[in-house]
């Protein structure tokens, strides 16, 4: 007898329906799982065998074959345990019937309890899109699954209670749908009000947040670069409903979604150490390809401290910073992850860190300074819109007890600027000024005559590349949005030009 039941696989961030077929045949006792499963799938044989027996059911002393179709799709993880066990019970007539319009997901403990699995959100979403009406999931994953509208989610603690429910001897109640509402006033560890001085850097942070621009801070140790980078999240506008579901889906697949908080409500802030591997930075890994820090920071901030220490690995960021996605190709196939991030980076001006400081003398040679600054390539620096120098904080500023401007005040201005951009672009692919291409710039980022003359002079004197020219225009458009002006004038272009990188040479000593 053959029993059929539906489950799900993960390919990147997307779910794929899998048909689980269980056959009971004569011959010597054996248990085989076929269908290109990884080690976790193959180990499901022992988990299912123990769970069935310890739940009070009989495991057949015959030849058992479980097939996961489509057979040419690589499958990873323990999500198929529940469907294999139920198929086995149905094939041995210990379960009278299986519903045809349901999907079953979950890892089995040896005692028959259902355990958490990664990626519940995209799995339930693909089941809903395929017209499946009911999803049976582990109890601790039910709130996450209930974020998907249009499908009934039934939480399950133990396989025995699920069998009783399917047999009509018990009743499992579905969980109520969870609303996707983001916290309008979240709390943050670092607020701009905690930072004294550095007003020009705060202004640069506000501009970057308003337009979604990348930013690089260069300054001596202890000048507050890391603290200001962490404060950036507190001035970004709240996640929209669609953005929150995007970020939640990525965290779910990566296994980083807290069980007590099934919906990500604040923009992510990822700060990988400079020793992070290439796979950890952009994604990959053995078996199922998982998202890296670049995708985990989607719709949020990727902070790279000590930027030159990342070395040649930085070059992999060049394409994602332009395309907002990253495609990973492996022998098992290609996966595309979203990577719409704000890149915020910090670096010292030299190896010892004190080049240009007003109180401590730099001990590095001119050649050492040039080598250090050359670790970050020109093409990558050209993709960063805002370059700002962070000087030492004066003592008088540190002891000043007057509070600085709070993040919520700045966030209100940033949100207003983003609303102007949203009204300009509608519901299209462009969500902020940083996403604009040349066509959009020619149409909606046209400077007045005086601003155009200043741009022409900068193009000649500063040697701006075509990309640099367009990035100045994007930045000027954002500055005009913050000022509530539809026309880009000379003051907006002038401020935007101040944030272009300056090639610094070591003074002769």
C-alpha positions, 0 to 999 in steps of 0.5 A, a space after each residue: 500500500 502507498 500513502 501520499 502526503 504533502 510537505 515542503 522544501 526550501 530553495 533559497 528563500 522560497 518554499 517548494 511543495 514536496 510529495 511524500 510517498 510511503 510504501 510498505 512491501 514484503 521482504 527483509 525489514 528495512 527503512 529507506 528514504 530516497 529523493 536526494 536528501 541530505 544527512 538530516 533527511 536520512 537520519 529521519 529514519 531513526 527519528 521516525 522509527 523511535 517516535 512511532 514506537 514511543 507514541 504507542 504505534 507499531 513500526 512494521 517489520 517489513 520493507 519501508 520506502 519513503 520517497 520525496 518527490 520531485 526526486 531531482 530536487 535536493 532536500 535538506 533538514 528535518 522538516 519531512 519527519 512528520 509527513 513520513 511518520 504520518 504516511 507510514 501510519 496511513 500505509 499500515 492502516 493505523 491512520 484511517 485517512 489523510 487529508 488531501 488539502 493539507 501540508 504537514 511540517 515538523 521535526 520529530 523528537 524521539 518521544 513523538 513531540 514536534 520540534 521547531 524547524 527553520 523556514 516555516 514562513 516561506 513554506 506555509 506561504 507556498 502551500 497557500 499559493 498552491 491552494 492548500 487550505 490547512 497547515 499542520 506545524 509545530 506548536 512553537 512555530 504556529 505564530 510565525 506560520 499565522 503571519 501568512 493570510 489565507 490558510 488555516 494554521 493548526 499547531 501540534 504538540 505531539 504526533 499522537 494528538 495529531 493522529 487523534 485529530 485526523 481520526 476524529 477522536 480529538 480536536 486541534 484548534 487553529 491559531 488565530 491569524 497574526 496581524 502584521 503591525 510594526 511598532 510605531 515607537 520602538 526602543 533602541 540601545 543607542 540614541 543620537 541624544 547620547 552623542 555629544 558633538 559631531 554635528 556634521 557627522 549627524 547631519 551626514 547620517 540624517 542625509 544617508 538615512 533619508 535617501 538610503 545612501 551608503 556612508 563611510 566614516 574616517 576618523 581616529 580611534 575613540 571618535 565615536 564612529 561605531 556609536 554613531 553607526 549603531 545610532 543610525 537604525 534609530 533614525 530610519 523610518 519604521 518597516 512597512 508591512 511588506 518590508 517586515 514580512 521580507 525581513 522576517 522571511 530571511 530571518 526565518 530561513 536563517 534560523 535567527 527568528 526569536 520564537 517569542 517574536 515571530 515578526 521582525 519589527 525593527 530594521 536589522 543591523 548587522 555588524 560582521 567582524 572583519 574575520 568573517 568568511 566569504 560565505 558568512 558575508 554573502 551567503 552559501 555553505 555546505 548543503 542548503 545555501 543560506 543567506 549571509 550577513 549581506 542578506 540578513 541586513 536587507 532593508 536595514 544596515 550592514 556595518 563594516 567596522 575597520 573596513 580595510 581589514 576586510 581586504 579583497 572580500 570587499 570586492 564581492 559587495 560591488 555588484 550587490 550594492 548596485 543591483 540590490 540582490 546577490 546571486 550565488 551559483 553552486 554545483 547544486 544550483 543558483 539562488 538569488 537573495 535580496 540585498 537592499 542594504 545601507 552600507 555603513 563603514 568605518 575606518 581609521 586614517 592609517 595603521 596606527 590610527 592617529 594620522 591627522 589627529 590634533 593631539 597625538 602624532 602619527 607614527 606611520 610612514 607615508 608609504 604605510 599610510 598609502 598602502 593602508 588607504 589603498 586596501 579599499 579599492 576605488 570602484 568600491 569607494 565610488 559606490 559610497 555616496 557619503 564620505 565624512 571625516 570624524 574628528 576627535 571630540 573636544 573635551 568641552 563637548 564631552 562634559 556638556 550636560 545639555 542633551 543633543 537632538 533625540 533620534 525620534 526628532 530626526 526620524 520624523 524628518 527622515 520619514 517625511 523625506 521618505 514619504 516625498 520619495 514614495 509619493 514620487 515613485 509610487 509602488 514601483 521598484 524604487 523605494 528611495 533616492 539611492 535606487 534611482 537610475 540615470 533615467 529617473 535622475 534625468 527626469 526628477 533630479 534636474 538641478 537649476 541653472 546655477 546648480 548645473 554650473 556648479 556640477 559642471 565645474 566639479 566634473 572638470 576640477 574634481 575628476 568625477 566619474 560618471 557614477 560619481 556624477 550621478 551619485 552627487 545628483 542622488 545626494 542633492 535630490 535627498 538634501 532637497 527632499 529633506 528641505 521640502 523643495 522640489 527643485 535642486 538648487 546650488 546649496 543642495 549640490 554644494 552640500 552634496 559635493 562636500 561628501 565626495 571622497 578626498 584623496 589624502 596624501 601623507 605630509 612629508 616629515 
